[in-house]
């Protein structure tokens, strides 16, 4: 038997429509989730995979955007013998007695990520909260049905439905010969390292129908489901929505390569970059980031750059796009690798300025309109310099002929 004490700020208890069971609802700090819960998982039929994209998304939110975790994760569902609330101490007391009846019915991946993240808590506080739903009164012959129902409900998420409708066929065809083609997860809980939502996000920041030099994709940061919904609208038969994604997908290999090239160049070419914080608890050059896989380049680097840094820099290369001219086309003004080389240090300088202003919180950089604007203007200026060089060379050749 185990009795767990969990600190809470608010607590709600509801009686069941029939019988004597209760349902308790509350939030608690991620740092307060008891490690002993790990020993009460026999009632959960789902195996835990720490290598799939779903687990990666849970852990990334916990460590890079902890203040948004309670919004994006549905938390833990626990079957218990008893639930009590200590009003004076502001604690919930959960009694677990029988391992065939009691424990974590749903949320095993979340629990694993929480306990893993607890190993290295931020020194200046961890603002992550997690939602708990605890019920009593389950019968032995019903616990498997309850657990199975909760777990099956996770299978039908938006990206899986779109995959069933074959809306990702064009993307699959376009990247079919790339080394990372079979590493992309198009369905929930596939054991593959790249979530298709990430791919669509990298493409979406180049949508020149939606964004320009004055309007930047700040609202897309951390909202991958919204991007998938827009993709679904455009992919629907008979849709009147402009087919931006079809244009973007035509350049998917270029865009994905550029994404990894930015990270590679920052880690390898910018001095002392490894000392900067990649999240609340570790740095770009931390040991855990050795051999960081850059799947789109099929290489690895000894460092990991936070997404909040990468996205404003990646989106800045929208300034390098010749869009829909002729209709349906997408071309680059200047080769991306040459352009990146000419403006990398300035881009990183812009990001570091915002990073330090935002108290070393990378996720805040990713939402900063100033960061996106400064990066875009940096690339725009670098293109202008390239065009001036080209004009001088042409002029020099004309003069000498």
C-alpha positions as CSV (number, residue, x, y, z in Angstrom):
1,X,0.0,0.0,0.0
2,X,1.1,3.5,-0.7
3,X,-0.2,6.9,0.5
4,X,0.9,9.8,-1.7
5,X,0.8,13.4,-0.5
6,X,0.6,15.9,-3.4
7,X,0.6,19.7,-2.8
8,X,-2.2,21.6,-4.6
9,X,-3.4,25.2,-4.8
10,X,-7.0,24.3,-5.7
11,X,-9.0,21.0,-5.4
12,X,-12.3,19.9,-6.8
13,X,-14.2,16.7,-5.9
14,X,-17.3,15.3,-7.7
15,X,-19.5,12.4,-6.6
16,X,-20.1,9.7,-9.2
17,X,-23.6,9.6,-10.7
18,X,-24.1,6.3,-9.0
19,X,-22.4,4.3,-6.2
20,X,-19.9,5.7,-3.6
21,X,-17.0,6.5,-5.8
22,X,-15.5,10.0,-6.2
23,X,-13.6,12.0,-8.8
24,X,-10.9,14.5,-7.9
25,X,-9.5,17.1,-10.2
26,X,-6.5,19.3,-9.5
27,X,-3.2,20.7,-10.8
28,X,0.1,20.3,-9.1
29,X,3.6,21.4,-9.9
30,X,5.6,19.0,-12.1
31,X,8.3,19.0,-9.5
32,X,5.8,17.7,-6.9
33,X,4.7,14.5,-8.8
34,X,5.7,11.6,-6.5
35,X,8.3,9.3,-7.9
36,X,6.6,6.4,-6.2
37,X,3.8,6.6,-8.9
38,X,6.2,4.9,-11.3
39,X,5.8,1.7,-9.3
40,X,2.0,1.8,-9.9
41,X,1.7,1.4,-13.7
42,X,0.4,-2.2,-14.0
43,X,-3.1,-1.0,-14.7
44,X,-1.9,0.9,-17.9
45,X,-1.8,-1.4,-20.9
46,X,0.4,0.8,-23.1
47,X,4.1,0.3,-23.4
48,X,6.2,3.4,-23.0
49,X,8.5,4.4,-25.8
50,X,10.9,7.3,-25.2
51,X,12.1,7.3,-28.8
52,X,8.9,8.3,-30.5
53,X,7.9,11.8,-31.6
54,X,5.0,12.0,-29.1
55,X,7.3,11.5,-26.1
56,X,9.8,13.9,-27.6
57,X,7.1,16.6,-27.8
58,X,6.1,16.1,-24.2
59,X,9.7,16.4,-23.0
60,X,10.4,19.4,-25.1
61,X,7.4,21.3,-23.8
62,X,8.3,20.4,-20.2
63,X,11.9,21.7,-20.6
64,X,11.6,24.4,-23.2
65,X,8.1,25.8,-22.7
66,X,7.2,24.6,-19.1
67,X,4.8,27.4,-18.5
68,X,2.6,26.1,-21.3
69,X,2.7,22.4,-20.3
70,X,-0.6,22.3,-18.5
71,X,-2.4,23.6,-21.6
72,X,-0.8,21.1,-24.0
73,X,-0.8,17.9,-22.0
74,X,-3.9,16.1,-20.7
75,X,-2.0,14.9,-17.6
76,X,-2.4,11.8,-15.5
77,X,-5.4,9.7,-14.8
78,X,-5.1,7.6,-11.6
79,X,-7.3,4.9,-10.1
80,X,-7.1,5.0,-6.3
81,X,-8.5,3.3,-3.2
82,X,-9.2,6.6,-1.4
83,X,-8.9,10.3,-2.0
84,X,-8.8,12.9,0.7
85,X,-8.0,16.6,0.8
86,X,-6.1,18.2,3.7
87,X,-7.5,21.7,3.6
88,X,-5.0,23.0,6.3
89,X,-1.9,21.7,4.5
90,X,-3.3,22.1,1.0
91,X,-2.4,18.5,0.1
92,X,-4.3,15.7,-1.7
93,X,-3.8,12.3,-0.1
94,X,-4.1,9.4,-2.5
95,X,-4.1,5.8,-1.2
96,X,-3.1,3.0,-3.6
97,X,-3.7,-0.5,-2.3
98,X,-4.1,-3.1,-5.1
99,X,-1.8,-3.0,-8.1
100,X,-4.4,-4.7,-10.3
101,X,-6.8,-1.9,-9.5
102,X,-4.9,1.2,-8.6
103,X,-2.3,3.3,-10.3
104,X,-1.7,5.4,-13.4
105,X,-4.4,4.3,-15.8
106,X,-3.5,6.9,-18.5
107,X,-0.5,9.1,-18.9
108,X,2.5,6.8,-18.7
109,X,4.5,8.8,-21.2
110,X,3.8,12.0,-19.4
111,X,4.8,10.4,-16.0
112,X,8.1,9.2,-17.5
113,X,8.9,12.6,-18.9
114,X,8.0,14.3,-15.6
115,X,10.2,12.1,-13.6
116,X,13.1,12.3,-16.1
117,X,12.9,16.1,-16.1
118,X,12.8,16.1,-12.3
119,X,16.4,14.8,-12.3
120,X,17.7,18.1,-13.5
121,X,15.4,20.8,-12.2
122,X,16.1,24.5,-13.1
123,X,17.9,26.3,-10.3
124,X,15.7,29.4,-10.6
125,X,12.3,27.5,-10.5
126,X,10.3,25.3,-12.8
127,X,6.9,26.8,-13.8
128,X,5.5,23.5,-15.2
129,X,2.1,22.3,-13.8
130,X,0.4,19.0,-14.6
131,X,-3.3,18.1,-14.5
132,X,-4.4,15.1,-12.4
133,X,-7.7,13.2,-12.4
134,X,-8.1,10.7,-9.6
135,X,-11.1,8.4,-9.3
136,X,-12.1,5.7,-6.8
137,X,-14.5,2.8,-7.0
138,X,-13.4,1.0,-10.1
139,X,-14.2,-2.7,-10.2
140,X,-11.6,-5.3,-11.2
141,X,-13.6,-6.4,-14.3
142,X,-13.8,-2.8,-15.5
143,X,-10.3,-1.5,-15.0
144,X,-8.9,-2.9,-18.2
145,X,-11.9,-1.5,-20.2
146,X,-11.4,1.9,-18.6
147,X,-7.6,1.9,-19.3
148,X,-8.1,0.6,-22.8
149,X,-10.7,3.2,-23.6
150,X,-8.5,6.1,-22.4
151,X,-5.6,4.9,-24.4
152,X,-7.5,4.2,-27.6
153,X,-8.8,7.7,-27.6
154,X,-5.3,9.0,-28.2
155,X,-5.0,7.2,-31.5
156,X,-7.3,9.4,-33.6
157,X,-5.4,12.7,-33.6
158,X,-5.5,15.2,-36.5
159,X,-2.3,14.3,-38.2
160,X,-3.2,10.6,-38.2
161,X,-6.6,11.4,-39.8
162,X,-4.9,13.4,-42.5
163,X,-2.5,10.5,-43.2
164,X,-5.5,8.2,-43.6
165,X,-6.8,10.6,-46.2
166,X,-3.5,10.4,-48.1
167,X,-3.1,14.2,-47.8
168,X,0.6,13.7,-47.1
169,X,1.3,11.8,-50.4
170,X,2.8,14.8,-52.2
171,X,5.2,15.4,-49.3
172,X,6.1,11.7,-49.2
173,X,6.8,11.7,-52.9
174,X,8.8,14.9,-52.8
175,X,11.2,13.7,-50.1
176,X,11.1,10.0,-51.1
177,X,14.7,9.9,-52.2
178,X,16.1,11.8,-49.1
179,X,18.0,9.9,-46.4
180,X,15.4,11.0,-43.8
181,X,12.3,9.9,-45.7
182,X,11.7,6.9,-43.5
183,X,12.4,8.7,-40.3
184,X,9.2,10.9,-40.4
185,X,6.3,9.8,-38.2
186,X,3.0,10.4,-40.0
187,X,0.9,8.6,-37.3
188,X,0.7,9.0,-33.6
189,X,3.2,6.9,-31.5
190,X,5.3,5.8,-34.5
191,X,8.8,5.1,-33.2
192,X,10.4,7.6,-35.6
193,X,12.5,10.7,-34.6
194,X,10.8,13.3,-36.8
195,X,7.1,14.4,-36.3
196,X,5.5,15.4,-39.6
197,X,4.1,18.4,-37.8
198,X,7.6,19.7,-37.3
199,X,8.2,19.3,-41.1
200,X,5.1,21.3,-41.9
201,X,6.1,24.0,-39.4
202,X,9.5,24.4,-41.1
203,X,7.7,24.8,-44.4
204,X,4.9,27.1,-43.1
205,X,7.3,30.0,-42.2
206,X,8.1,30.3,-45.9
207,X,4.5,30.9,-46.9
208,X,4.7,34.2,-48.8
209,X,1.0,34.3,-49.3
210,X,0.6,34.6,-45.6
211,X,3.7,36.4,-44.5
212,X,5.9,39.3,-45.8
213,X,8.5,41.8,-44.6
214,X,6.1,43.3,-42.2
215,X,4.1,40.3,-41.0
216,X,6.1,37.5,-39.5
217,X,5.1,33.9,-38.4
218,X,5.4,34.6,-34.6
219,X,1.9,33.1,-34.0
220,X,3.0,29.8,-35.4
221,X,5.5,29.1,-32.7
222,X,4.3,26.2,-30.6
223,X,1.0,25.8,-32.5
224,X,1.8,22.8,-34.8
225,X,-1.8,21.5,-34.8
226,X,-3.0,24.7,-36.3
227,X,-0.5,24.3,-39.1
228,X,-1.8,20.8,-39.8
229,X,-5.4,22.1,-39.9
230,X,-4.4,24.7,-42.5
231,X,-2.7,22.0,-44.5
232,X,-5.8,19.9,-44.3
233,X,-7.9,22.8,-45.6
234,X,-5.7,23.3,-48.5
235,X,-5.4,19.6,-49.3
236,X,-9.2,19.0,-49.2
237,X,-10.8,18.2,-52.6
238,X,-12.4,21.3,-54.2
239,X,-10.8,23.7,-51.7
240,X,-10.7,27.3,-52.8
241,X,-7.9,28.1,-50.3
242,X,-4.7,29.1,-52.1
243,X,-2.5,26.1,-52.5
244,X,0.5,27.5,-50.6
245,X,1.6,24.1,-49.2
246,X,1.8,22.6,-52.7
247,X,4.3,25.3,-53.5
248,X,6.2,24.9,-50.2
249,X,6.3,21.1,-50.5
250,X,8.1,21.5,-53.9
251,X,11.0,23.0,-52.0
252,X,10.8,20.8,-48.9
253,X,14.3,19.3,-49.3
254,X,15.9,22.7,-49.6
255,X,14.0,24.1,-46.6
256,X,14.7,21.1,-44.4
257,X,18.4,21.1,-45.3
258,X,18.6,24.8,-44.5
259,X,17.0,24.2,-41.1
260,X,19.8,21.8,-40.1
261,X,22.5,23.8,-41.8
262,X,21.6,26.8,-39.5
263,X,22.0,24.6,-36.4
264,X,25.2,23.0,-37.7
265,X,26.8,26.4,-38.5
266,X,25.8,27.9,-35.2
267,X,27.3,25.0,-33.2
268,X,30.5,24.6,-35.3
269,X,31.3,28.2,-36.4
270,X,30.2,30.5,-33.6
271,X,32.7,30.9,-30.7
272,X,31.6,30.1,-27.2
273,X,28.1,29.4,-28.3
274,X,28.0,26.2,-26.2
275,X,27.8,28.2,-22.9
276,X,24.4,29.7,-23.7
277,X,21.3,28.1,-22.3
278,X,19.3,25.9,-24.6
279,X,16.6,25.6,-22.0
280,X,16.0,26.2,-18.3
281,X,18.3,23.5,-17.1
282,X,21.1,22.9,-19.7
283,X,23.3,24.6,-22.3
284,X,23.8,24.3,-26.0
285,X,27.1,22.4,-25.4
286,X,25.9,20.2,-22.5
287,X,27.1,16.6,-22.5
288,X,23.6,15.4,-23.2
289,X,23.7,17.2,-26.5
290,X,26.8,15.4,-27.8
291,X,26.2,13.7,-31.1
292,X,22.9,15.7,-31.7
293,X,21.4,14.2,-34.9
294,X,20.7,16.5,-37.8
295,X,18.5,14.1,-39.7
296,X,18.0,16.4,-42.7
297,X,21.7,16.7,-43.3
298,X,22.4,13.1,-42.2
299,X,25.1,14.4,-39.8
300,X,25.5,15.0,-36.1
301,X,27.0,17.9,-34.1
302,X,28.1,18.3,-30.5
303,X,25.5,20.8,-29.5
304,X,21.7,21.4,-29.7
305,X,20.3,24.9,-30.6
306,X,16.8,25.6,-29.1
307,X,13.9,25.8,-31.6
308,X,13.2,29.3,-30.3
309,X,16.4,30.4,-31.8
310,X,16.3,28.4,-35.0
311,X,12.8,29.4,-36.2
312,X,13.3,33.2,-36.5
313,X,16.5,32.6,-38.3
314,X,15.0,30.0,-40.6
315,X,11.9,32.1,-41.3
316,X,14.2,35.1,-42.2
317,X,15.2,33.3,-45.4
318,X,11.8,34.0,-46.6
319,X,13.4,37.2,-47.8
320,X,15.4,35.0,-50.2
321,X,12.3,33.6,-51.9
322,X,11.0,34.4,-55.4
323,X,7.4,33.3,-54.8
324,X,4.8,32.2,-57.2
325,X,6.5,33.8,-60.2
326,X,5.6,32.1,-62.5
327,X,2.5,30.8,-60.7
328,X,3.1,27.8,-58.6
329,X,6.8,28.2,-58.5
330,X,9.3,28.8,-55.7
331,X,12.9,29.8,-56.3
332,X,15.9,31.2,-54.3
333,X,17.5,34.6,-55.1
334,X,20.9,33.6,-53.7
335,X,22.2,30.1,-52.8
336,X,21.2,29.6,-49.2
337,X,24.6,28.2,-48.0
338,X,26.4,31.2,-49.4
339,X,23.8,33.6,-47.9
340,X,24.0,31.9,-44.5
341,X,27.7,32.2,-44.4
342,X,27.6,35.9,-45.1
343,X,25.0,36.7,-42.4
344,X,25.3,33.9,-39.7
345,X,27.1,36.0,-37.1
346,X,24.8,38.9,-37.4
347,X,21.8,36.5,-37.1
348,X,23.2,35.0,-34.0
349,X,23.9,38.4,-32.6
350,X,20.3,39.4,-33.1
351,X,19.0,36.3,-31.4
352,X,21.4,36.6,-28.4
353,X,20.3,40.2,-27.8
354,X,16.7,39.0,-27.5
355,X,17.7,35.9,-25.6
356,X,19.4,37.9,-22.9
357,X,16.6,40.4,-22.8
358,X,14.1,37.6,-22.2
359,X,16.1,36.2,-19.3
360,X,17.6,33.3,-21.3
361,X,14.3,31.8,-22.2
362,X,14.5,30.4,-25.8
363,X,10.8,29.8,-26.0
364,X,10.3,33.6,-25.5
365,X,12.7,34.3,-28.3
366,X,10.6,32.1,-30.6
367,X,7.5,34.3,-29.8
368,X,9.3,37.6,-30.1
369,X,8.2,39.7,-33.0
370,X,11.4,41.7,-32.6
371,X,13.6,38.6,-33.1
372,X,11.7,37.6,-36.3
373,X,11.9,41.1,-37.7
374,X,15.7,41.6,-36.9
375,X,16.5,38.3,-38.5
376,X,14.5,39.0,-41.6
377,X,16.1,42.4,-42.0
378,X,19.5,40.8,-41.6
379,X,18.9,38.3,-44.4
380,X,17.3,41.1,-46.5
381,X,20.4,43.2,-46.1
382,X,22.8,40.3,-46.9
383,X,20.8,39.7,-50.1
384,X,21.2,43.4,-51.0
385,X,25.0,43.1,-50.5
386,X,25.1,40.1,-52.7
387,X,23.2,42.0,-55.4
388,X,25.5,44.9,-55.2
389,X,28.5,42.6,-55.5
390,X,26.9,41.1,-58.6
391,X,26.2,44.5,-60.1
392,X,29.8,45.6,-59.5
393,X,31.2,42.5,-61.2
394,X,28.8,43.0,-64.2
395,X,29.8,46.7,-64.4
396,X,33.5,45.8,-64.2
397,X,33.2,43.2,-67.0
398,X,31.3,45.7,-69.1
399,X,33.9,48.4,-68.6
400,X,36.8,46.0,-69.5
401,X,35.1,44.7,-72.7
